[in-house]
Amino acid sequence: MAKKSSDQAADAAKQSGEAMTDQMRAAAERMQATGSAVADSSSQLGTKMLDQAEANTQEAFRAMRAAAQANDVSEVMRIQAEYLRDQGSRSVTQAREIGELIASFGRNAIGSMTRKD
């Protein structure tokens, strides 16, 4: 009877150890997947910021060309005011886009780390 209890305890310990190993392996796989997602997210974020910088530069040169072709100072002032107004609006939109992208990445990273398989 003592042998039977001892065998049962050994089997229970073995099963517990195997279950723990499986859980640790699954956690490691989720962490690896999250690391890959973070790298991809960083790349997406960098690309988005470059796209925004390119758009801002194009708009700045467009305004400079228009100012260079202006007929008088009042037209230059109007072009500059329009550029500043539009750039302010663009900046708000771009900051919102970056913020939403970062928040999305965070939600995805947390979700993949806490997901139960």
VEXFITI-175649 format. One record per residue: x, y, z of N, C-alpha, C, O in turn; residue in three letters; residue number from 0; chain. Coordinates in steps of 0.1 Angstrom, whole numbers, plus 5000, padded with zeros to 4 digits. Example, Ala and Ser with C-alpha at 12.3 -4.5 7.8 and 13.67 -1.06 7.14 Angstrom:
<lumbas>
     nu     nv     nw    cau    cav    caw     cu     cv     cw     ou     ov     ow   gunu   kelum   lumgu
   5132   4943   5078   5123   4955   5078   5132   4967   5078   5142   4967   5085    ala       0       A
   5128   4978   5071   5137   4989   5071   5129   5000   5079   5134   5011   5080    ser       1       A
</lumbas>
This chain:
<lumbas>
     nu     nv     nw    cau    cav    caw     cu     cv     cw     ou     ov     ow   gunu   kelum   lumgu
   5008   4988   5000   5000   5000   5000   5009   5013   5000   5006   5022   4993    met       0       A
   5020   5012   5008   5029   5024   5008   5035   5026   4995   5037   5037   4990    ala       1       A
   5038   5014   4988   5044   5015   4974   5034   5022   4965   5038   5030   4956    lys       2       A
   5021   5018   4966   5011   5024   4957   5010   5039   4959   5009   5047   4950    lys       3       A
   5010   5043   4972   5010   5058   4975   5022   5065   4970   5021   5076   4965    ser       4       A
   5033   5058   4971   5046   5064   4967   5046   5065   4952   5050   5076   4946    ser       5       A
   5041   5055   4945   5040   5056   4930   5030   5067   4925   5033   5074   4916    asp       6       A
   5019   5068   4932   5009   5078   4929   5015   5092   4931   5013   5101   4923    gln       7       A
   5022   5094   4942   5029   5107   4945   5039   5110   4934   5040   5121   4929    ala       8       A
   5047   5100   4930   5057   5102   4919   5050   5105   4906   5055   5114   4899    ala       9       A
   5039   5099   4903   5032   5102   4890   5026   5116   4891   5027   5123   4881    asp      10       A
   5021   5120   4902   5015   5133   4903   5026   5144   4902   5024   5154   4895    ala      11       A
   5037   5141   4908   5048   5151   4907   5053   5152   4893   5057   5162   4888    ala      12       A
   5054   5140   4886   5059   5140   4872   5049   5148   4863   5053   5156   4855    lys      13       A
   5036   5145   4865   5026   5153   4857   5026   5168   4860   5025   5176   4851    gln      14       A
   5028   5171   4872   5029   5185   4876   5041   5192   4869   5040   5203   4864    ser      15       A
   5052   5185   4870   5064   5190   4863   5063   5191   4848   5067   5201   4843    gly      16       A
   5056   5182   4842   5054   5182   4828   5044   5194   4824   5047   5201   4815    glu      17       A
   5034   5196   4832   5025   5207   4830   5032   5220   4832   5030   5229   4824    ala      18       A
   5041   5221   4842   5048   5234   4844   5058   5236   4832   5059   5248   4827    met      19       A
   5064   5226   4827   5073   5227   4816   5065   5232   4803   5070   5241   4796    thr      20       A
   5053   5226   4801   5045   5230   4790   5041   5245   4791   5041   5252   4781    asp      21       A
   5037   5249   4803   5033   5263   4805   5045   5272   4802   5043   5283   4796    gln      22       A
   5057   5268   4807   5068   5277   4805   5072   5278   4790   5076   5288   4785    met      23       A
   5071   5266   4783   5074   5266   4769   5064   5275   4761   5068   5283   4753    arg      24       A
   5051   5274   4765   5041   5283   4759   5044   5297   4761   5043   5306   4752    ala      25       A
   5048   5301   4774   5051   5315   4777   5063   5319   4769   5063   5331   4764    ala      26       A
   5073   5311   4768   5085   5315   4760   5081   5317   4745   5086   5327   4739    ala      27       A
   5073   5309   4740   5068   5311   4726   5061   5324   4724   5062   5331   4714    glu      28       A
   5052   5327   4734   5044   5339   4733   5054   5351   4734   5052   5361   4727    arg      29       A
   5064   5350   4743   5074   5361   4744   5082   5363   4731   5084   5374   4727    met      30       A
   5085   5352   4725   5092   5353   4712   5083   5359   4701   5088   5368   4694    gln      31       A
   5071   5355   4701   5062   5361   4691   5060   5376   4694   5059   5384   4685    ala      32       A
   5059   5379   4707   5057   5394   4710   5070   5401   4706   5069   5413   4701    thr      33       A
   5082   5396   4708   5094   5402   4704   5094   5405   4689   5098   5416   4684    gly      34       A
   5089   5395   4681   5089   5397   4666   5079   5408   4663   5081   5416   4654    ser      35       A
   5067   5408   4670   5057   5418   4667   5062   5432   4671   5059   5442   4664    ala      36       A
   5070   5433   4682   5076   5446   4685   5085   5451   4675   5085   5463   4671    val      37       A
   5093   5442   4669   5103   5446   4659   5095   5451   4646   5099   5461   4640    ala      38       A
   5085   5443   4643   5076   5447   4631   5070   5461   4634   5069   5469   4625    asp      39       A
   5065   5463   4646   5058   5475   4650   5068   5487   4649   5064   5497   4644    ser      40       A
   5080   5485   4654   5090   5495   4653   5093   5499   4638   5094   5511   4635    ser      41       A
   5093   5489   4630   5095   5492   4616   5084   5500   4610   5086   5509   4602    ser      42       A
   5072   5496   4613   5060   5503   4608   5060   5517   4613   5056   5527   4606    gln      43       A
   5063   5519   4626   5063   5533   4632   5074   5541   4625   5071   5553   4622    leu      44       A
   5086   5536   4623   5096   5543   4616   5092   5547   4602   5094   5559   4598    gly      45       A
   5086   5538   4595   5081   5541   4581   5071   5552   4581   5071   5561   4573    thr      46       A
   5061   5551   4591   5051   5561   4592   5057   5575   4595   5052   5585   4588    lys      47       A
   5066   5576   4603   5073   5588   4607   5080   5594   4595   5080   5606   4592    met      48       A
   5087   5585   4587   5094   5590   4575   5084   5595   4565   5086   5605   4558    leu      49       A
   5073   5588   4563   5062   5592   4554   5057   5606   4558   5055   5615   4549    asp      50       A
   5055   5608   4571   5050   5621   4575   5061   5632   4573   5057   5643   4569    gln      51       A
   5073   5629   4576   5084   5639   4574   5085   5642   4559   5087   5654   4555    ala      52       A
   5083   5632   4550   5084   5635   4536   5072   5644   4531   5074   5653   4524    glu      53       A
   5060   5641   4537   5049   5650   4533   5051   5664   4538   5048   5674   4531    ala      54       A
   5056   5666   4550   5059   5679   4556   5069   5686   4547   5067   5698   4545    asn      55       A
   5079   5679   4543   5090   5686   4535   5084   5690   4521   5087   5701   4516    thr      56       A
   5076   5681   4515   5070   5685   4502   5061   5697   4503   5061   5706   4495    gln      57       A
   5053   5698   4514   5045   5710   4516   5053   5722   4519   5049   5733   4514    glu      58       A
   5064   5721   4526   5073   5732   4529   5079   5738   4516   5079   5750   4513    ala      59       A
   5083   5729   4507   5089   5733   4494   5078   5739   4485   5080   5748   4478    phe      60       A
   5066   5733   4486   5055   5739   4478   5052   5753   4482   5051   5762   4473    arg      61       A
   5052   5755   4495   5050   5769   4500   5061   5778   4496   5059   5790   4493    ala      62       A
   5074   5773   4497   5085   5782   4493   5085   5785   4478   5088   5797   4475    met      63       A
   5081   5776   4470   5080   5779   4456   5069   5789   4453   5071   5799   4446    arg      64       A
   5058   5788   4460   5047   5797   4458   5051   5811   4463   5048   5821   4457    ala      65       A
   5058   5812   4474   5063   5825   4480   5073   5831   4470   5073   5843   4468    ala      66       A
   5082   5823   4464   5092   5828   4455   5085   5834   4442   5091   5843   4436    ala      67       A
   5073   5829   4439   5066   5834   4427   5056   5844   4430   5049   5849   4421    gln      68       A
   5055   5848   4443   5045   5858   4447   5048   5872   4440   5060   5875   4437    ala      69       A
   5038   5879   4439   5039   5892   4432   5042   5904   4442   5048   5914   4438    asn      70       A
   5038   5902   4455   5041   5912   4464   5042   5906   4478   5039   5894   4480    asp      71       A
   5045   5914   4488   5047   5910   4502   5034   5904   4508   5035   5895   4516    val      72       A
   5023   5910   4505   5011   5906   4510   5007   5892   4506   5002   5884   4513    ser      73       A
   5011   5888   4494   5009   5875   4489   5018   5865   4496   5014   5854   4499    glu      74       A
   5030   5869   4498   5040   5861   4506   5034   5858   4520   5035   5847   4525    val      75       A
   5029   5869   4526   5023   5867   4540   5012   5858   4540   5010   5849   4549    met      76       A
   5003   5858   4529   4991   5850   4528   4996   5835   4527   4991   5826   4533    arg      77       A
   5006   5833   4518   5011   5819   4516   5017   5814   4529   5015   5802   4532    ile      78       A
   5025   5822   4535   5031   5818   4548   5020   5815   4558   5021   5805   4565    gln      79       A
   5010   5823   4559   4999   5820   4569   4992   5807   4566   4989   5800   4575    ala      80       A
   4989   5805   4553   4982   5793   4549   4991   5781   4552   4986   5770   4557    glu      81       A
   5004   5782   4549   5013   5771   4552   5013   5768   4567   5012   5756   4571    tyr      82       A
   5015   5778   4575   5015   5776   4590   5002   5770   4595   5002   5761   4604    leu      83       A
   4991   5774   4590   4978   5769   4594   4977   5754   4590   4973   5746   4598    arg      84       A
   4980   5751   4578   4979   5738   4573   4989   5729   4580   4986   5717   4583    asp      85       A
   5001   5734   4583   5011   5726   4590   5007   5723   4604   5009   5712   4609    gln      86       A
   5001   5732   4611   4995   5730   4624   4985   5719   4624   4985   5710   4632    gly      87       A
   4976   5719   4614   4966   5709   4613   4972   5695   4610   4968   5685   4615    ser      88       A
   4982   5696   4601   4989   5683   4597   4996   5677   4609   4996   5665   4611    arg      89       A
   5002   5686   4617   5009   5681   4629   5000   5674   4639   5004   5664   4645    ser      90       A
   4988   5680   4641   4979   5674   4650   4974   5660   4645   4974   5650   4652    val      91       A
   4971   5660   4632   4967   5647   4626   4978   5637   4627   4976   5625   4630    thr      92       A
   4991   5641   4624   5002   5632   4624   5004   5627   4638   5007   5615   4640    gln      93       A
   5003   5635   4648   5005   5631   4662   4995   5621   4666   4997   5611   4673    ala      94       A
   4982   5624   4662   4972   5614   4665   4974   5601   4658   4972   5590   4664    arg      95       A
   4979   5601   4646   4982   5588   4639   4993   5580   4646   4991   5568   4648    glu      96       A
   5003   5587   4650   5014   5580   4657   5009   5575   4670   5013   5564   4674    ile      97       A
   5002   5583   4677   4996   5579   4690   4987   5567   4689   4988   5557   4697    gly      98       A
   4979   5566   4679   4970   5555   4677   4978   5543   4673   4975   5531   4677    glu      99       A
   4988   5545   4665   4997   5533   4661   5004   5527   4673   5005   5515   4675    leu     100       A
   5010   5536   4682   5016   5531   4694   5007   5524   4703   5010   5514   4709    ile     101       A
   4995   5530   4705   4985   5524   4714   4981   5510   4708   4979   5501   4716    ala     102       A
   4979   5509   4695   4976   5496   4689   4987   5486   4691   4984   5474   4694    ser     103       A
   4999   5490   4690   5011   5481   4692   5011   5476   4706   5013   5465   4709    phe     104       A
   5008   5485   4716   5008   5482   4730   4997   5472   4733   4999   5462   4740    gly     105       A
   4985   5474   4727   4974   5465   4730   4977   5451   4724   4974   5441   4730    arg     106       A
   4983   5451   4712   4986   5438   4706   4997   5431   4714   4996   5419   4716    asn     107       A
   5007   5438   4719   5018   5432   4727   5012   5426   4740   5016   5415   4744    ala     108       A
   5004   5434   4747   4998   5429   4759   4989   5417   4757   4989   5407   4764    ile     109       A
   4981   5418   4746   4972   5407   4743   4980   5394   4740   4975   5384   4744    gly     110       A
   4991   5395   4733   4998   5383   4729   5005   5377   4741   5007   5365   4742    ser     111       A
   5009   5386   4751   5016   5381   4763   5006   5375   4773   5009   5366   4781    met     112       A
   4993   5379   4773   4984   5374   4783   4974   5364   4777   4966   5358   4784    thr     113       A
   4975   5362   4764   4966   5352   4758   4969   5338   4763   4980   5334   4765    arg     114       A
   4958   5331   4765   4959   5317   4770   4957   5308   4758   4947   5309   4750    lys     115       A
   4967   5299   4755   4966   5289   4744   4961   5276   4749   4959   5267   4741    asp     116       A
</lumbas>
